[in-house]
Amino acid sequence: MSAAIEREFEELDAQNRWQQLYLEIRSESHDYPHRVAKFPENRNRNRYRDVSPYDHSRVKLQNAENDYINASLVDIEEAQRSYILTQGPLPNTGCHFWLMVWQQKTKAVVMLNRIVEKESVKCAQYWPTKDDREMLFKETGFSVKFLSEDVKSYYTVHLLQLGNTRTGETRTISHFHYTTWPDFGVPESPASFLNFLFKVRESGSLNPEHGPAVIHCSAGIGRSGTFSLVDSCLVLIEKGDNINIKQLLLNMRKYRMGLIQTPDQLRFSYMTIIEGAKFIKGDSSIQKRWKELSKEDVCPVFDHSPTKIMTEKYNGNRIGLEEEKLTGDRYSGLSSKTQEALEESSESALRKRLREDRKASTAQKVQQMKQRLSETERKRKRHLTRMFPWCLDISVLVLET
């Protein structure tokens, strides 16, 4: 089975057909209604205007005045896997995010982006750090406490305690944070990604006896789609089932739009599935090699800027400089109209994405400013309250005099 995938990979590589395969998947993907995401009251709950959950597969918040969150339940029945794919929380949706984690009985959150990438805010700080220790989400009645962290060169595992402040119940949540995966790009190597994926798997968080794992990047479609596709394919290989990667991805796209955003992410998925299959087929030494190749114990490096990029539909199909040079060859099987349409949509989506990033960054700064002002006002009132009895004594003394 993995040999067939390997042959398919080699043919696609030899014929430079990754771009063509990716465009086929885009054109064969169905679009479904996503009206709820467009309701006026939900606009400020969406990070990007062009990435919305479908109505039929969106996660609904229970016992809430507004049940909307930009998150989709992706169900892969044949692999017995369920994932919640979602956007990076906004400053005003962190409370909804933790409510969803609680209600869905999620055991792990997998974060595949950094908070700031290329000077753009991609996600709010929705979990406490070692310095903060605890965050309160009063709107939905939850607290999140920092318990511990294990920092590696390209990922960090946090243990968090999610508490329901209304009932007093608490749960331990694992937070797996991949810190070096560039937006619209791919990890440094299949080895580093697989080392991370199997770290998540070994925790048991993806098993069917638990609630669906929450997977997110910035938009919840590119990096999140890659993670979910690779994991599902490896489960099917373990079961000995025949798999068609293209068809599985098309099925996944029925639950959330635009999964896998670039030809490079698609190619990387194939490479990683082939490499992961070697371990599943019995080569137990390969996992040790992944760990060594990934250099996870090297001190973390904090500047991993992706190459110059272009983008397209669904928040962009960003193509690196090397990919750009090969575009002519890979488009050779396409009509000139298709090529022009793709280039036009790429430039349009890039401008849209930059506008959305600027708006999100500004909104987060405004929110932080409001919080600081509120805290200053509270301190001022407490100070006046303490001062008032003293001032009253002085006024009485003056009157008596």
C-alpha positions as a Python dict, from the first residue, in 0.01 Angstrom:
ca = {
    (1, 'M'): (0, 0, 0),
    (2, 'S'): (272, 250, 100),
    (3, 'A'): (466, 130, -208),
    (4, 'A'): (176, 246, -427),
    (5, 'I'): (178, 588, -259),
    (6, 'E'): (553, 606, -311),
    (7, 'R'): (516, 528, -683),
    (8, 'E'): (244, 795, -713),
    (9, 'F'): (472, 1044, -539),
    (10, 'E'): (764, 967, -771),
    (11, 'E'): (544, 1007, -1081),
    (12, 'L'): (405, 1340, -961),
    (13, 'D'): (757, 1459, -884),
    (14, 'A'): (903, 1343, -1216),
    (15, 'Q'): (623, 1512, -1414),
    (16, 'N'): (610, 1830, -1200),
    (17, 'R'): (236, 1774, -1151),
    (18, 'W'): (188, 1892, -791),
    (19, 'Q'): (39, 2222, -899),
    (20, 'Q'): (-195, 2046, -1139),
    (21, 'L'): (-304, 1792, -875),
    (22, 'Y'): (-365, 2072, -627),
    (23, 'L'): (-579, 2263, -877),
    (24, 'E'): (-776, 1945, -953),
    (25, 'I'): (-853, 1908, -581),
    (26, 'R'): (-963, 2272, -564),
    (27, 'S'): (-1189, 2241, -866),
    (28, 'E'): (-1344, 1911, -745),
    (29, 'S'): (-1407, 2039, -391),
    (30, 'H'): (-1771, 2115, -317),
    (31, 'D'): (-1887, 2439, -161),
    (32, 'Y'): (-2156, 2427, 107),
    (33, 'P'): (-2370, 2694, 276),
    (34, 'H'): (-2201, 2895, 550),
    (35, 'R'): (-2471, 3149, 626),
    (36, 'V'): (-2436, 3156, 1006),
    (37, 'A'): (-2077, 3279, 982),
    (38, 'K'): (-2198, 3580, 784),
    (39, 'F'): (-2460, 3695, 1037),
    (40, 'P'): (-2380, 4052, 1150),
    (41, 'E'): (-2345, 3946, 1514),
    (42, 'N'): (-2081, 3687, 1416),
    (43, 'R'): (-1855, 3900, 1199),
    (44, 'N'): (-1625, 3994, 1486),
    (45, 'R'): (-1584, 3624, 1570),
    (46, 'N'): (-1414, 3549, 1235),
    (47, 'R'): (-1042, 3611, 1190),
    (48, 'Y'): (-1069, 3612, 808),
    (49, 'R'): (-1371, 3700, 597),
    (50, 'D'): (-1297, 3428, 342),
    (51, 'V'): (-1264, 3136, 587),
    (52, 'S'): (-1597, 3028, 735),
    (53, 'P'): (-1725, 2700, 881),
    (54, 'Y'): (-1996, 2524, 682),
    (55, 'D'): (-2337, 2529, 849),
    (56, 'H'): (-2372, 2149, 846),
    (57, 'S'): (-2037, 2080, 1020),
    (58, 'R'): (-1979, 2383, 1241),
    (59, 'V'): (-1924, 2325, 1612),
    (60, 'K'): (-2211, 2476, 1813),
    (61, 'L'): (-2156, 2620, 2159),
    (62, 'Q'): (-2410, 2476, 2401),
    (63, 'N'): (-2614, 2679, 2651),
    (64, 'A'): (-2480, 3003, 2506),
    (65, 'E'): (-2672, 3311, 2395),
    (66, 'N'): (-2483, 3291, 2065),
    (67, 'D'): (-2373, 2938, 1965),
    (68, 'Y'): (-2129, 3050, 1693),
    (69, 'I'): (-1755, 2982, 1686),
    (70, 'N'): (-1538, 2956, 1374),
    (71, 'A'): (-1470, 2584, 1413),
    (72, 'S'): (-1557, 2271, 1217),
    (73, 'L'): (-1594, 1909, 1322),
    (74, 'V'): (-1405, 1695, 1070),
    (75, 'D'): (-1511, 1332, 1101),
    (76, 'I'): (-1303, 1058, 934),
    (77, 'E'): (-1515, 752, 1008),
    (78, 'E'): (-1292, 499, 833),
    (79, 'A'): (-997, 609, 1049),
    (80, 'Q'): (-1207, 651, 1365),
    (81, 'R'): (-1067, 1000, 1395),
    (82, 'S'): (-1249, 1324, 1475),
    (83, 'Y'): (-1081, 1662, 1477),
    (84, 'I'): (-1206, 2011, 1549),
    (85, 'L'): (-1031, 2243, 1305),
    (86, 'T'): (-1052, 2606, 1405),
    (87, 'Q'): (-894, 2947, 1357),
    (88, 'G'): (-645, 3096, 1600),
    (89, 'P'): (-858, 3254, 1876),
    (90, 'L'): (-917, 3630, 1866),
    (91, 'P'): (-896, 3848, 2180),
    (92, 'N'): (-1278, 3832, 2204),
    (93, 'T'): (-1314, 3458, 2127),
    (94, 'G'): (-1069, 3298, 2371),
    (95, 'C'): (-1360, 3250, 2612),
    (96, 'H'): (-1563, 3069, 2343),
    (97, 'F'): (-1259, 2858, 2255),
    (98, 'W'): (-1223, 2720, 2609),
    (99, 'L'): (-1599, 2670, 2638),
    (100, 'M'): (-1580, 2455, 2323),
    (101, 'V'): (-1282, 2257, 2459),
    (102, 'W'): (-1480, 2187, 2778),
    (103, 'Q'): (-1808, 2096, 2612),
    (104, 'Q'): (-1645, 1870, 2352),
    (105, 'K'): (-1443, 1689, 2623),
    (106, 'T'): (-1122, 1760, 2435),
    (107, 'K'): (-802, 1625, 2588),
    (108, 'A'): (-550, 1812, 2371),
    (109, 'V'): (-508, 2134, 2176),
    (110, 'V'): (-261, 2126, 1886),
    (111, 'M'): (-135, 2472, 1788),
    (112, 'L'): (59, 2493, 1461),
    (113, 'N'): (130, 2867, 1438),
    (114, 'R'): (306, 3135, 1634),
    (115, 'I'): (121, 3431, 1785),
    (116, 'V'): (307, 3677, 1561),
    (117, 'E'): (441, 3578, 1218),
    (118, 'K'): (603, 3819, 974),
    (119, 'E'): (498, 4110, 1201),
    (120, 'S'): (130, 4011, 1176),
    (121, 'V'): (-80, 3889, 1467),
    (122, 'K'): (-201, 3537, 1384),
    (123, 'C'): (-353, 3439, 1716),
    (124, 'A'): (-435, 3580, 2060),
    (125, 'Q'): (-248, 3463, 2370),
    (126, 'Y'): (-528, 3239, 2494),
    (127, 'W'): (-331, 3025, 2743),
    (128, 'P'): (-126, 3134, 3047),
    (129, 'T'): (253, 3144, 3043),
    (130, 'K'): (492, 3047, 3320),
    (131, 'D'): (489, 3413, 3429),
    (132, 'D'): (111, 3466, 3417),
    (133, 'R'): (20, 3132, 3577),
    (134, 'E'): (-356, 3179, 3534),
    (135, 'M'): (-608, 3337, 3296),
    (136, 'L'): (-975, 3399, 3375),
    (137, 'F'): (-1250, 3396, 3111),
    (138, 'K'): (-1541, 3543, 3305),
    (139, 'E'): (-1775, 3563, 3004),
    (140, 'T'): (-1804, 3183, 2990),
    (141, 'G'): (-1695, 3097, 3344),
    (142, 'F'): (-1359, 2927, 3291),
    (143, 'S'): (-1008, 2956, 3429),
    (144, 'V'): (-690, 2820, 3271),
    (145, 'K'): (-388, 2753, 3495),
    (146, 'F'): (-31, 2688, 3390),
    (147, 'L'): (97, 2358, 3533),
    (148, 'S'): (420, 2280, 3346),
    (149, 'E'): (600, 2303, 3012),
    (150, 'D'): (856, 2101, 2816),
    (151, 'V'): (1041, 2325, 2570),
    (152, 'K'): (1209, 2167, 2268),
    (153, 'S'): (1389, 2330, 1975),
    (154, 'Y'): (1080, 2353, 1755),
    (155, 'Y'): (783, 2265, 1975),
    (156, 'T'): (664, 2307, 2332),
    (157, 'V'): (425, 2091, 2533),
    (158, 'H'): (227, 2272, 2803),
    (159, 'L'): (16, 2106, 3068),
    (160, 'L'): (-280, 2327, 3155),
    (161, 'Q'): (-563, 2297, 3405),
    (162, 'L'): (-900, 2403, 3265),
    (163, 'G'): (-1144, 2486, 3541),
    (164, 'N'): (-1519, 2548, 3537),
    (165, 'T'): (-1554, 2835, 3786),
    (166, 'R'): (-1929, 2770, 3824),
    (167, 'T'): (-1903, 2403, 3923),
    (168, 'G'): (-1547, 2383, 4055),
    (169, 'E'): (-1466, 2090, 3823),
    (170, 'T'): (-1120, 2083, 3663),
    (171, 'R'): (-954, 1892, 3376),
    (172, 'T'): (-595, 1863, 3257),
    (173, 'I'): (-540, 1971, 2897),
    (174, 'S'): (-226, 1904, 2692),
    (175, 'H'): (-125, 2196, 2469),
    (176, 'F'): (110, 2089, 2188),
    (177, 'H'): (263, 2395, 2022),
    (178, 'Y'): (463, 2358, 1698),
    (179, 'T'): (665, 2680, 1688),
    (180, 'T'): (856, 2670, 1357),
    (181, 'W'): (596, 2592, 1088),
    (182, 'P'): (575, 2898, 858),
    (183, 'D'): (236, 3023, 741),
    (184, 'F'): (155, 2873, 397),
    (185, 'G'): (479, 2675, 422),
    (186, 'V'): (589, 2332, 538),
    (187, 'P'): (796, 2205, 833),
    (188, 'E'): (1171, 2173, 798),
    (189, 'S'): (1149, 1798, 734),
    (190, 'P'): (911, 1500, 755),
    (191, 'A'): (1126, 1375, 1045),
    (192, 'S'): (1062, 1681, 1260),
    (193, 'F'): (689, 1680, 1183),
    (194, 'L'): (652, 1305, 1251),
    (195, 'N'): (844, 1336, 1576),
    (196, 'F'): (590, 1599, 1683),
    (197, 'L'): (288, 1405, 1551),
    (198, 'F'): (388, 1088, 1736),
    (199, 'K'): (439, 1294, 2053),
    (200, 'V'): (73, 1395, 2023),
    (201, 'R'): (-32, 1038, 1938),
    (202, 'E'): (154, 887, 2235),
    (203, 'S'): (-45, 1109, 2471),
    (204, 'G'): (-361, 922, 2364),
    (205, 'S'): (-530, 1255, 2290),
    (206, 'L'): (-631, 1155, 1936),
    (207, 'N'): (-792, 825, 2037),
    (208, 'P'): (-1170, 781, 1986),
    (209, 'E'): (-1243, 734, 2359),
    (210, 'H'): (-1169, 1103, 2410),
    (211, 'G'): (-1342, 1406, 2266),
    (212, 'P'): (-1205, 1541, 1936),
    (213, 'A'): (-866, 1707, 1953),
    (214, 'V'): (-872, 2079, 1870),
    (215, 'I'): (-628, 2159, 1588),
    (216, 'H'): (-561, 2519, 1489),
    (217, 'C'): (-325, 2744, 1300),
    (218, 'S'): (-413, 3098, 1198),
    (219, 'A'): (-706, 3024, 966),
    (220, 'G'): (-751, 2657, 1058),
    (221, 'I'): (-720, 2521, 706),
    (222, 'G'): (-360, 2500, 575),
    (223, 'R'): (-132, 2370, 848),
    (224, 'S'): (-430, 2222, 1035),
    (225, 'G'): (-543, 2038, 721),
    (226, 'T'): (-193, 1898, 664),
    (227, 'F'): (-172, 1766, 1022),
    (228, 'S'): (-515, 1600, 1004),
    (229, 'L'): (-459, 1447, 659),
    (230, 'V'): (-124, 1290, 752),
    (231, 'D'): (-253, 1152, 1082),
    (232, 'S'): (-566, 1003, 922),
    (233, 'C'): (-368, 839, 640),
    (234, 'L'): (-126, 681, 887),
    (235, 'V'): (-419, 539, 1087),
    (236, 'L'): (-559, 381, 770),
    (237, 'I'): (-218, 236, 682),
    (238, 'E'): (-200, 87, 1033),
    (239, 'K'): (-538, -77, 973),
    (240, 'G'): (-419, -217, 639),
    (241, 'D'): (-683, -25, 442),
    (242, 'N'): (-629, 94, 86),
    (243, 'I'): (-604, 471, 78),
    (244, 'N'): (-647, 733, -188),
    (245, 'I'): (-491, 1051, -51),
    (246, 'K'): (-662, 1279, -300),
    (247, 'Q'): (-1005, 1132, -227),
    (248, 'L'): (-953, 1144, 148),
    (249, 'L'): (-861, 1512, 126),
    (250, 'L'): (-1169, 1581, -88),
    (251, 'N'): (-1382, 1408, 179),
    (252, 'M'): (-1221, 1618, 452),
    (253, 'R'): (-1294, 1935, 253),
    (254, 'K'): (-1664, 1853, 282),
    (255, 'Y'): (-1636, 1945, 651),
    (256, 'R'): (-1414, 2255, 628),
    (257, 'M'): (-1328, 2465, 327),
    (258, 'G'): (-983, 2497, 173),
    (259, 'L'): (-794, 2229, 367),
    (260, 'I'): (-431, 2221, 251),
    (261, 'Q'): (-352, 2558, 99),
    (262, 'T'): (-55, 2502, -131),
    (263, 'P'): (94, 2244, -367),
    (264, 'D'): (397, 2234, -134),
    (265, 'Q'): (178, 2137, 163),
    (266, 'L'): (22, 1863, -51),
    (267, 'R'): (364, 1731, -158),
    (268, 'F'): (488, 1746, 202),
    (269, 'S'): (184, 1543, 313),
    (270, 'Y'): (273, 1265, 68),
    (271, 'M'): (638, 1267, 177),
    (272, 'T'): (543, 1247, 544),
    (273, 'I'): (288, 968, 493),
    (274, 'I'): (550, 761, 308),
    (275, 'E'): (806, 819, 584),
    (276, 'G'): (554, 749, 862),
    (277, 'A'): (448, 424, 692),
    (278, 'K'): (802, 287, 735),
    (279, 'F'): (762, 301, 1114),
    (280, 'I'): (413, 150, 1098),
    (281, 'K'): (545, -138, 886),
    (282, 'G'): (778, -240, 1166),
    (283, 'D'): (1097, -32, 1143),
    (284, 'S'): (1104, 63, 1512),
    (285, 'S'): (1448, 228, 1483),
    (286, 'I'): (1308, 498, 1256),
    (287, 'Q'): (1135, 685, 1540),
    (288, 'K'): (1469, 729, 1716),
    (289, 'R'): (1611, 859, 1386),
    (290, 'W'): (1326, 1113, 1358),
    (291, 'K'): (1415, 1245, 1702),
    (292, 'E'): (1783, 1272, 1612),
    (293, 'L'): (1715, 1437, 1275),
    (294, 'S'): (1468, 1683, 1424),
    (295, 'K'): (1732, 1807, 1674),
    (296, 'E'): (1454, 1869, 1925),
    (297, 'D'): (1700, 1907, 2215),
    (298, 'V'): (1890, 2194, 2052),
    (299, 'C'): (1821, 2538, 2202),
    (300, 'P'): (1515, 2697, 2033),
    (301, 'V'): (1570, 2955, 1759),
    (302, 'F'): (1303, 3224, 1758),
    (303, 'D'): (1329, 3371, 1408),
    (304, 'H'): (1192, 3142, 1137),
    (305, 'S'): (1078, 3374, 861),
    (306, 'P'): (925, 3209, 553),
    (307, 'T'): (1038, 3297, 202),
    (308, 'K'): (876, 3566, -8),
    (309, 'I'): (530, 3452, -108),
    (310, 'M'): (224, 3493, -326),
    (311, 'T'): (-129, 3387, -237),
    (312, 'E'): (-467, 3281, -367),
    (313, 'K'): (-821, 3182, -265),
    (314, 'Y'): (-906, 3082, 95),
    (315, 'N'): (-659, 3316, 259),
    (316, 'G'): (-402, 3246, -3),
    (317, 'N'): (-211, 2979, -182),
    (318, 'R'): (130, 3114, -101),
    (319, 'I'): (408, 2993, -326),
    (320, 'G'): (776, 3026, -225),
    (321, 'L'): (1040, 3161, -462),
    (322, 'E'): (1156, 2815, -570),
    (323, 'E'): (796, 2715, -640),
    (324, 'E'): (748, 3038, -835),
    (325, 'K'): (1037, 2949, -1068),
    (326, 'L'): (874, 2614, -1149),
    (327, 'T'): (526, 2758, -1199),
    (328, 'G'): (559, 2774, -1578),
    (329, 'D'): (641, 2403, -1602),
    (330, 'R'): (367, 2302, -1362),
    (331, 'Y'): (105, 2509, -1542),
    (332, 'S'): (195, 2357, -1878),
    (333, 'G'): (-113, 2134, -1875),
    (334, 'L'): (-349, 2423, -1801),
    (335, 'S'): (-522, 2666, -2033),
    (336, 'S'): (-401, 3027, -2047),
    (337, 'K'): (-737, 3142, -1906),
    (338, 'T'): (-697, 2915, -1604),
    (339, 'Q'): (-344, 3047, -1546),
    (340, 'E'): (-460, 3409, -1570),
    (341, 'A'): (-752, 3344, -1335),
    (342, 'L'): (-521, 3183, -1082),
    (343, 'E'): (-271, 3471, -1094),
    (344, 'E'): (-551, 3728, -1063),
    (345, 'S'): (-706, 3551, -764),
    (346, 'S'): (-360, 3523, -606),
    (347, 'E'): (-298, 3898, -609),
    (348, 'S'): (-651, 3975, -492),
    (349, 'A'): (-629, 3731, -202),
    (350, 'L'): (-288, 3865, -99),
    (351, 'R'): (-426, 4219, -68),
    (352, 'K'): (-727, 4086, 123),
    (353, 'R'): (-508, 3882, 358),
    (354, 'L'): (-283, 4179, 434),
    (355, 'R'): (-591, 4394, 510),
    (356, 'E'): (-729, 4124, 740),
    (357, 'D'): (-396, 4090, 921),
    (358, 'R'): (-373, 4468, 972),
    (359, 'K'): (-730, 4478, 1105),
    (360, 'A'): (-670, 4186, 1341),
    (361, 'S'): (-349, 4345, 1467),
    (362, 'T'): (-519, 4679, 1525),
    (363, 'A'): (-816, 4515, 1698),
    (364, 'Q'): (-587, 4327, 1934),
    (365, 'K'): (-391, 4644, 2018),
    (366, 'V'): (-716, 4833, 2085),
    (367, 'Q'): (-836, 4551, 2310),
    (368, 'Q'): (-510, 4555, 2504),
    (369, 'M'): (-530, 4934, 2537),
    (370, 'K'): (-886, 4910, 2671),
    (371, 'Q'): (-776, 4650, 2924),
    (372, 'R'): (-493, 4874, 3042),
    (373, 'L'): (-726, 5174, 3070),
    (374, 'S'): (-980, 4967, 3263),
    (375, 'E'): (-712, 4850, 3504),
    (376, 'T'): (-589, 5210, 3550),
    (377, 'E'): (-945, 5325, 3622),
    (378, 'R'): (-995, 5046, 3877),
    (379, 'K'): (-672, 5140, 4053),
    (380, 'R'): (-776, 5507, 4058),
    (381, 'K'): (-1111, 5422, 4216),
    (382, 'R'): (-950, 5199, 4479),
    (383, 'H'): (-707, 5479, 4560),
    (384, 'L'): (-991, 5733, 4599),
    (385, 'T'): (-1184, 5489, 4819),
    (386, 'R'): (-886, 5455, 5050),
    (387, 'M'): (-829, 5830, 5051),
    (388, 'F'): (-1193, 5925, 5123),
    (389, 'P'): (-1201, 5857, 5503),
    (390, 'W'): (-874, 6050, 5543),
    (391, 'C'): (-1014, 6345, 5348),
    (392, 'L'): (-1332, 6334, 5558),
    (393, 'D'): (-1128, 6355, 5881),
    (394, 'I'): (-940, 6659, 5749),
    (395, 'S'): (-1263, 6837, 5652),
    (396, 'V'): (-1412, 6774, 5999),
    (397, 'L'): (-1097, 6907, 6162),
    (398, 'V'): (-1114, 7223, 5952),
    (399, 'L'): (-1480, 7278, 6042),
    (400, 'E'): (-1410, 7232, 6412),
    (401, 'T'): (-1127, 7482, 6390),
}
